[in-house]
Amino acid sequence: MREEDGPPPEVERDTALSARAGPSTGGATARAVGAASGLSAVEDLAEKLRALIAAEGLRVGDSLPTERELCDRFQASRNTVREAMRILKAYGIVTVRPKVGATIVDDRMERALELFSFNTLEVSRKTFSDIQGFRGLLEIASVDLIFDRVARADIAELRDINEGLRRAGSCDEAAEIDFRLHTRLIAVMGNKAILDVYKIMKPVILRIMAIGKTQQIYATDTFGEHAGILDALEARDRLAYQYRMRAHLQAGVGNFDR
């Protein structure tokens, strides 16, 4: 935010209000909003700023109002505005530079990847169960959607990806191929949001895929499990597909400590 001259707004106005709220009723309105939403003043203002961005049609590269303007508009203290802006920055929605102010960006995927990939070196059996359970919701429970949308070209591409496991030169390369196959299968559903969430989980999924495996295991066991899944997919055998996918996702559980 640009630093403005002059004294900061009073501390007693340290709550976020709607732009329409009058100064004389500011404190009461803020308390009512906070009590109703269960949000702190900072969280409430962060939500209002997100709504402001949407309502005014601000795009990447556009600037937000100055710090003082936001203080006046939402009857909030400078500290509340700064903290709310830090939340938006953490979400990858804005960037804040000295003498430039707050500018709209779109780093949300990058921020999510950073948060999710942090400290994934140690993967417990609980983590394995949680991640594989989530993958099961996408790759097993969504069987009807997958079967309805999958085409012969999709299956042919999935088989080609699977063949790569036999040519992989390292476990890391094989894990990348394994992940690419499952990502391609999820892409069949045609839901970008689901696909983006799955990609966010890549660092820990790769760890799960690689633990306890060798190139030989990838080239034989993993390749064979994939082939069986794709056979069931091509035959439109829902029960076989679900059984084989479930067995595949749970195959490495013994490699993780309790």
C-alpha positions as CSV (number, residue, x, y, z in Angstrom):
1,M,0.0,0.0,0.0
2,R,1.2,3.6,-0.6
3,E,2.0,5.3,2.6
4,E,-0.1,8.4,3.2
5,D,0.7,11.5,5.2
6,G,-1.5,12.4,8.2
7,P,-2.6,10.6,11.4
8,P,-4.0,7.1,11.2
9,P,-7.7,6.5,11.8
10,E,-8.8,6.0,15.4
11,V,-8.2,2.6,17.0
12,E,-11.9,2.5,18.0
13,R,-12.7,2.2,14.3
14,D,-10.5,-0.9,14.1
15,T,-13.2,-3.0,12.6
16,A,-14.3,-3.6,9.0
17,L,-17.6,-2.0,7.9
18,S,-19.4,-1.8,4.6
19,A,-18.7,1.2,2.5
20,R,-22.1,2.5,3.1
21,A,-21.9,2.6,6.9
22,G,-22.0,6.1,8.4
23,P,-19.3,7.2,10.9
24,S,-21.7,7.6,13.7
25,T,-22.9,4.0,13.6
26,G,-19.5,2.5,12.5
27,G,-18.6,0.7,15.8
28,A,-22.1,-0.8,16.3
29,T,-22.3,-2.0,12.7
30,A,-18.8,-3.6,12.9
31,R,-19.7,-5.5,16.0
32,A,-22.9,-6.7,14.5
33,V,-21.2,-7.9,11.4
34,G,-18.4,-9.6,13.3
35,A,-20.9,-11.3,15.6
36,A,-23.0,-12.5,12.8
37,S,-20.2,-13.8,10.6
38,G,-17.9,-15.1,13.3
39,L,-15.0,-13.4,11.5
40,S,-12.4,-11.1,13.1
41,A,-12.2,-7.5,11.9
42,V,-9.2,-8.3,9.7
43,E,-10.9,-11.4,8.2
44,D,-14.1,-9.5,7.6
45,L,-12.2,-6.7,5.8
46,A,-10.3,-9.2,3.7
47,E,-13.6,-10.6,2.5
48,K,-14.8,-7.2,1.8
49,L,-11.7,-6.4,-0.3
50,R,-12.2,-9.6,-2.3
51,A,-15.8,-8.5,-2.9
52,L,-14.6,-5.1,-3.9
53,I,-12.2,-6.6,-6.5
54,A,-15.1,-8.6,-8.0
55,A,-17.6,-5.8,-7.8
56,E,-15.4,-3.3,-9.6
57,G,-14.2,-5.8,-12.1
58,L,-10.5,-5.3,-11.2
59,R,-8.2,-7.4,-13.3
60,V,-4.5,-8.5,-13.0
61,G,-2.4,-5.4,-13.1
62,D,-5.0,-3.0,-11.7
63,S,-4.4,-1.1,-8.5
64,L,-6.5,-1.1,-5.4
65,P,-7.4,2.2,-3.7
66,T,-4.7,3.6,-1.4
67,E,-4.4,2.6,2.2
68,R,-6.0,5.9,3.4
69,E,-8.9,5.5,0.9
70,L,-9.5,2.0,2.2
71,C,-9.4,3.2,5.8
72,D,-12.0,5.8,5.0
73,R,-14.2,3.6,2.8
74,F,-14.5,0.8,5.3
75,Q,-14.1,2.8,8.5
76,A,-11.1,0.7,9.5
77,S,-7.8,1.4,11.1
78,R,-4.6,1.4,9.1
79,N,-3.4,-1.6,11.0
80,T,-6.6,-3.6,10.1
81,V,-6.2,-2.6,6.4
82,R,-2.5,-3.7,6.4
83,E,-3.3,-7.1,8.1
84,A,-6.2,-7.7,5.7
85,M,-3.9,-7.0,2.8
86,R,-1.4,-9.5,4.1
87,I,-4.1,-12.1,4.0
88,L,-4.8,-11.3,0.3
89,K,-1.1,-11.4,-0.4
90,A,-0.8,-14.8,1.2
91,Y,-3.6,-16.0,-1.0
92,G,-1.7,-14.7,-4.1
93,I,-4.4,-12.2,-4.9
94,V,-2.4,-9.0,-4.6
95,T,1.2,-7.9,-4.4
96,V,2.2,-4.9,-2.3
97,R,5.3,-2.7,-3.3
98,P,6.6,0.4,-1.7
99,K,5.5,3.6,-3.5
100,V,3.4,1.6,-5.8
101,G,0.8,0.2,-3.6
102,A,-1.4,-2.9,-3.9
103,T,-1.7,-4.4,-7.4
104,I,-4.0,-7.3,-8.4
105,V,-2.1,-10.5,-9.3
106,D,-3.0,-14.1,-9.8
107,D,-0.5,-16.2,-7.9
108,R,-3.1,-18.4,-6.2
109,M,-1.9,-21.7,-7.7
110,E,1.7,-20.9,-6.9
111,R,0.8,-20.1,-3.3
112,A,-1.2,-23.2,-2.9
113,L,1.6,-25.3,-4.3
114,E,4.1,-23.7,-1.8
115,L,1.8,-24.4,1.1
116,F,1.0,-27.9,0.2
117,S,4.6,-28.9,-0.7
118,F,6.0,-27.6,2.5
119,N,7.4,-30.3,4.7
120,T,6.4,-33.3,2.6
121,L,9.7,-35.2,3.1
122,E,8.2,-37.3,5.9
123,V,5.1,-39.2,4.9
124,S,3.3,-41.2,7.6
125,R,0.8,-44.0,7.2
126,K,-1.9,-41.5,8.2
127,T,-0.8,-39.2,5.4
128,F,-0.8,-42.1,3.0
129,S,-4.4,-43.0,4.1
130,D,-5.6,-39.4,3.8
131,I,-4.1,-38.8,0.4
132,Q,-5.1,-42.1,-1.1
133,G,-8.5,-41.8,0.4
134,F,-8.9,-38.4,-1.4
135,R,-7.6,-39.9,-4.6
136,G,-10.1,-42.7,-4.2
137,L,-12.9,-40.1,-4.2
138,L,-11.7,-38.8,-7.5
139,E,-10.6,-42.0,-9.3
140,I,-13.0,-44.6,-7.8
141,A,-16.1,-42.8,-6.6
142,S,-16.3,-40.8,-9.8
143,V,-16.4,-44.0,-11.9
144,D,-19.7,-43.1,-13.6
145,L,-18.5,-39.7,-14.7
146,I,-15.2,-41.2,-15.9
147,F,-17.0,-44.0,-17.8
148,D,-19.5,-41.6,-19.4
149,R,-16.7,-39.3,-20.7
150,V,-13.8,-41.6,-21.5
151,A,-13.1,-42.1,-25.2
152,R,-11.0,-44.6,-27.1
153,A,-8.4,-41.9,-27.7
154,D,-8.2,-41.3,-24.0
155,I,-7.6,-44.9,-23.3
156,A,-5.0,-45.1,-26.1
157,E,-3.1,-42.2,-24.6
158,L,-3.3,-43.7,-21.1
159,R,-1.8,-47.0,-22.4
160,D,1.0,-45.0,-24.1
161,I,1.8,-43.2,-20.9
162,N,1.8,-46.5,-19.0
163,E,4.3,-48.0,-21.5
164,G,6.7,-45.2,-20.4
165,L,7.1,-47.1,-17.0
166,R,9.0,-49.8,-18.9
167,R,11.4,-47.2,-20.4
168,A,11.9,-45.0,-17.3
169,G,15.6,-44.5,-16.4
170,S,15.0,-43.9,-12.7
171,C,12.5,-44.1,-9.9
172,D,11.9,-40.4,-10.0
173,E,11.2,-40.5,-13.7
174,A,8.8,-43.5,-13.2
175,A,7.0,-41.6,-10.4
176,E,6.5,-38.7,-12.8
177,I,5.0,-41.0,-15.4
178,D,2.8,-42.7,-12.8
179,F,1.5,-39.3,-11.7
180,R,1.0,-38.2,-15.4
181,L,-1.2,-41.3,-16.0
182,H,-3.4,-40.6,-13.0
183,T,-3.6,-36.9,-13.9
184,R,-4.6,-37.8,-17.5
185,L,-7.3,-40.1,-16.1
186,I,-8.7,-37.3,-13.9
187,A,-8.6,-34.9,-16.9
188,V,-11.2,-37.2,-18.5
189,M,-13.8,-35.9,-16.1
190,G,-13.5,-32.4,-17.7
191,N,-13.5,-30.5,-14.4
192,K,-10.6,-28.0,-14.3
193,A,-11.1,-27.3,-10.6
194,I,-10.7,-31.0,-9.7
195,L,-7.6,-31.3,-11.9
196,D,-6.0,-28.2,-10.4
197,V,-6.5,-29.5,-6.8
198,Y,-5.0,-32.8,-7.8
199,K,-2.0,-31.1,-9.3
200,I,-1.5,-29.1,-6.1
201,M,-1.1,-32.4,-4.3
202,K,1.7,-33.5,-6.7
203,P,4.7,-33.2,-4.2
204,V,3.2,-35.5,-1.6
205,I,1.6,-37.9,-4.2
206,L,5.0,-38.3,-5.8
207,R,6.5,-39.2,-2.4
208,I,3.8,-41.8,-1.8
209,M,4.3,-43.3,-5.3
210,A,8.1,-43.6,-4.9
211,I,8.5,-44.9,-1.3
212,G,9.5,-48.6,-1.3
213,K,9.6,-48.9,-5.1
214,T,12.4,-49.7,-7.5
215,Q,12.5,-49.3,-11.3
216,Q,11.8,-53.0,-11.6
217,I,8.7,-52.7,-9.5
218,Y,7.5,-49.8,-11.6
219,A,8.2,-51.7,-14.8
220,T,6.4,-54.8,-13.7
221,D,4.0,-54.4,-10.7
222,T,2.9,-50.8,-11.2
223,F,2.7,-51.3,-15.0
224,G,0.5,-54.4,-14.6
225,E,-1.8,-52.7,-12.1
226,H,-2.3,-49.8,-14.5
227,A,-2.9,-52.2,-17.4
228,G,-5.6,-54.1,-15.5
229,I,-7.3,-50.8,-14.7
230,L,-7.2,-49.7,-18.3
231,D,-8.5,-53.1,-19.4
232,A,-11.5,-52.7,-17.2
233,L,-12.0,-49.1,-18.4
234,E,-11.9,-50.2,-22.0
235,A,-14.4,-53.0,-21.3
236,R,-16.7,-50.6,-19.5
237,D,-16.6,-53.0,-16.5
238,R,-17.3,-50.7,-13.5
239,L,-16.9,-53.2,-10.8
240,A,-13.6,-54.5,-12.1
241,Y,-12.3,-50.9,-12.6
242,Q,-13.2,-49.9,-9.0
243,Y,-11.7,-53.1,-7.5
244,R,-8.5,-52.8,-9.4
245,M,-8.1,-49.0,-8.8
246,R,-8.8,-49.5,-5.1
247,A,-6.2,-52.3,-4.9
248,H,-3.7,-50.2,-6.8
249,L,-4.1,-47.2,-4.5
250,Q,-3.7,-49.3,-1.4
251,A,-0.8,-51.4,-2.7
252,G,2.0,-49.5,-1.0
253,V,0.5,-49.2,2.5
254,G,3.0,-51.6,4.0
255,N,5.8,-49.2,3.1
256,F,4.7,-46.7,5.7
257,D,5.2,-46.6,9.4
258,R,2.1,-46.6,11.6
